[in-house]
């Protein structure tokens, strides 16, 4: 197969009819007067291209999970609530979300739990879309967040903060997660270095995952999905050379009497 190293596969679940045009309950307000970008493309713009444009000697490379809670809330008629609301008000949203079992945050952070808002200053009710890179243990969340609540929660855990563009970076030497926080985005990564790389200006020379033409084409073909899994293809030729045989069925024609 030619050009194997440029191939990506996107698995889309719960594809919706595009006639549902009402604004989602947690849609981020656009005050610029211009059309908002595709949420998936916006989240992918924080991921360095090399994190997913990898084609090892395996069947596939590192995956990305995308979940659109705004679309789920709209199409499943889930309540419009925020993390600051009481647990009883949020339960219909929490139990109604269908994320197909895909994680969207690191293990220590459970946005569905009853303690998430007090622990971290936000929970699932504040999230519109999420992108998770399991290979890097990096999560990118888009929604409406209370910077004051997040600052209070992280400050209580001993995190120190520094401004970086529109984001406040929170780090703590003994913690395994660092955070970049703004009113409409929360980025979670294992280190400050990775956070700073993710939030560097779009005008930098480093390509982002959302800039890859094959990724942009796949995203453009999806129509309001509740979520998808993005899978880069492996280098099958190198895989066959390493194994000494092809692990896949040969394409042959058979004649039957």
C-alpha positions in Angstrom: 0.0 0.0 0.0 1.5 3.4 -1.0 1.8 6.4 1.4 1.0 4.2 4.4 2.7 6.8 6.7 0.1 9.4 5.9 -3.0 7.3 6.7 -5.4 8.0 9.5 -8.6 6.2 10.5 -11.4 7.9 12.4 -14.0 5.8 14.1 -17.2 7.9 14.7 -20.0 7.0 17.0 -23.5 8.4 17.4 -23.4 10.5 14.2 -26.3 13.0 14.3 -28.6 14.6 11.7 -27.3 18.1 10.9 -30.8 19.6 11.2 -30.3 20.0 15.0 -29.0 23.6 14.9 -30.0 24.8 18.4 -27.1 26.1 20.5 -25.9 23.6 23.1 -26.5 24.2 26.8 -22.8 24.8 27.5 -21.8 26.4 24.2 -18.9 28.9 24.5 -20.1 32.4 23.6 -18.6 33.9 20.5 -18.2 37.6 21.0 -16.0 38.2 17.9 -18.8 38.2 15.3 -17.1 35.5 13.4 -18.0 31.8 12.9 -16.6 29.6 15.7 -14.2 26.9 14.5 -15.1 23.2 14.6 -14.7 22.2 18.3 -12.6 19.1 17.3 -10.3 21.2 15.2 -10.0 23.8 18.0 -8.9 21.2 20.5 -6.6 19.5 18.1 -4.8 22.9 17.6 -3.3 22.4 21.1 -1.8 19.0 20.3 1.7 18.9 18.6 1.4 17.1 15.3 4.3 14.7 16.2 2.3 13.3 19.1 -0.1 11.5 16.8 1.7 11.6 13.4 3.6 8.5 14.4 3.5 5.3 12.4 5.4 2.6 14.3 6.0 -1.0 13.3 2.6 -2.0 14.6 -0.9 -2.1 13.2 -1.6 1.5 14.4 -0.1 4.4 16.2 -1.2 6.4 19.3 -4.9 7.1 19.5 -6.9 10.3 20.3 -10.4 10.3 21.8 -12.8 13.2 21.2 -16.1 13.6 23.0 -18.7 16.3 22.4 -20.8 16.6 25.6 -22.5 19.7 24.2 -23.9 17.6 21.3 -24.9 14.9 23.7 -26.7 17.3 26.0 -28.5 18.9 23.1 -29.7 15.8 21.4 -30.5 13.8 24.5 -32.3 16.8 26.1 -30.1 16.7 29.2 -30.3 19.6 31.7 -28.4 22.8 31.4 -26.4 22.8 34.7 -23.0 23.9 35.9 -20.5 22.4 38.3 -21.5 24.8 41.0 -25.1 23.3 41.0 -26.0 20.7 43.6 -25.5 17.0 42.9 -29.2 16.2 42.6 -29.6 18.8 39.8 -26.5 17.3 37.9 -27.5 13.6 38.2 -29.7 13.5 35.0 -26.7 14.9 33.1 -24.2 12.6 34.7 -26.4 9.5 34.1 -27.5 10.5 30.7 -24.1 11.1 29.1 -23.1 8.3 26.7 -19.3 8.4 26.3 -19.0 4.8 25.1 -16.6 4.1 28.0 -13.9 6.3 26.6 -11.8 8.1 29.2 -11.3 11.9 28.7 -9.2 12.8 31.8 -6.2 11.3 33.6 -7.0 8.5 36.1 -6.8 10.7 39.2 -9.4 13.1 37.9 -13.0 11.9 37.7 -15.3 14.7 36.4 -18.3 12.5 37.1 -17.7 12.1 40.9 -19.5 14.0 43.5 -16.2 15.5 44.8 -14.9 16.7 41.5 -16.0 20.3 41.8 -14.7 20.7 45.4 -11.4 18.9 44.4 -10.7 20.7 41.2 -13.0 23.6 40.8 -15.0 22.1 37.9 -16.8 18.9 36.8 -18.5 17.3 33.9 -21.3 19.9 34.0 -18.8 22.6 32.9 -17.3 20.7 30.0 -18.5 21.1 26.4 -16.0 19.0 24.5 -12.9 16.9 25.5 -9.9 15.6 23.7 -7.8 12.9 25.4 -4.4 11.6 24.3 -3.9 8.3 26.3 -0.3 7.9 25.1 0.7 11.2 26.6 -1.9 11.3 29.4 -2.9 14.7 28.2 -6.5 16.1 28.3 -7.9 19.2 26.7 -11.3 20.4 27.9 -13.4 23.1 26.3 -16.4 24.7 28.2 -17.3 27.4 30.6 -15.1 27.3 33.8 -14.8 29.5 36.9 -11.2 30.5 37.0 -11.8 31.6 40.6 -13.1 28.2 41.6 -10.2 26.3 39.9 -7.6 28.7 41.4 -9.1 28.2 44.9 -9.2 24.4 44.5 -5.6 24.1 43.1 -4.2 26.7 45.5 -5.6 24.6 48.3 -3.6 21.6 47.0 -0.4 23.7 47.1 -0.2 24.5 43.4 1.7 27.7 42.4 0.6 29.7 39.4 2.0 31.9 36.6 0.4 33.7 33.7 1.1 32.5 30.2 -0.9 34.3 27.5 -4.6 33.8 28.2 -3.8 30.8 30.4 -2.8 30.5 34.1 -0.4 27.6 34.5 -0.6 25.6 37.8 2.2 23.3 38.9 3.2 21.5 42.1 6.5 19.6 42.3 5.0 16.5 44.0 1.9 16.3 41.9 1.6 14.2 38.7 -0.6 16.6 36.9 -0.2 20.2 35.8 -2.9 22.5 34.6 -3.4 25.4 32.1 -6.6 27.2 32.9 -8.7 29.9 31.2 -12.4 30.8 31.2 -13.1 28.5 28.2 -10.2 25.9 28.3 -8.5 23.6 30.8 -5.4 21.6 29.7 -4.1 18.8 31.8 -0.6 17.3 31.3 2.0 15.5 33.4 4.5 18.4 33.3 4.8 22.1 32.9 7.0 21.7 29.9 4.3 19.8 28.0 1.7 22.5 29.0 3.9 25.3 27.7 4.5 23.5 24.5 0.7 23.1 24.0 -0.2 26.7 24.8 2.5 28.3 22.7 1.1 30.7 20.1 -0.5 29.3 16.9 2.0 31.4 14.9 4.9 29.3 16.1 6.8 27.1 13.7 5.6 23.8 15.3 2.8 22.0 13.5 -0.3 21.1 15.4 -2.4 18.0 15.0 -5.2 20.1 13.6 -2.9 21.3 10.8 -2.4 17.8 9.4 -4.3 17.7 6.0 -5.4 14.1 6.4 -6.8 14.9 9.9 -8.6 18.0 8.7 -10.2 16.0 5.8 -11.4 13.3 8.2 -12.9 15.9 10.6 -14.7 17.7 7.7 -16.4 14.4 6.8 -17.9 14.0 10.2 -21.3 15.7 11.0 -22.0 16.6 14.6 -20.7 13.3 16.1 -21.0 12.6 19.8 -17.4 11.5 19.6 -14.8 9.7 17.6 -11.5 7.8 18.0 -8.6 9.0 15.7 -6.1 6.3 14.9 -3.0 6.9 12.8 -2.0 3.8 10.7 1.2 1.9 11.6 4.0 1.3 9.1 2.8 -2.1 7.9 5.9 -2.7 5.7 8.3 -2.3 8.6 6.0 -4.4 10.8 6.2 -7.2 8.2 10.0 -6.9 8.0 10.2 -7.1 11.8 8.0 -10.1 12.1 9.4 -11.9 9.0 5.9 -12.5 7.6 2.6 -10.6 6.9 0.2 -10.8 9.8 -2.7 -10.0 7.4 -4.5 -12.1 4.9 -2.9 -12.1 1.4 -5.2 -10.8 -1.3 -5.6 -13.8 -3.6 -8.2 -15.1 -5.9 -9.5 -18.7 -5.4 -11.3 -20.9 -7.9 -13.9 -23.3 -6.7 -15.2 -26.3 -8.6 
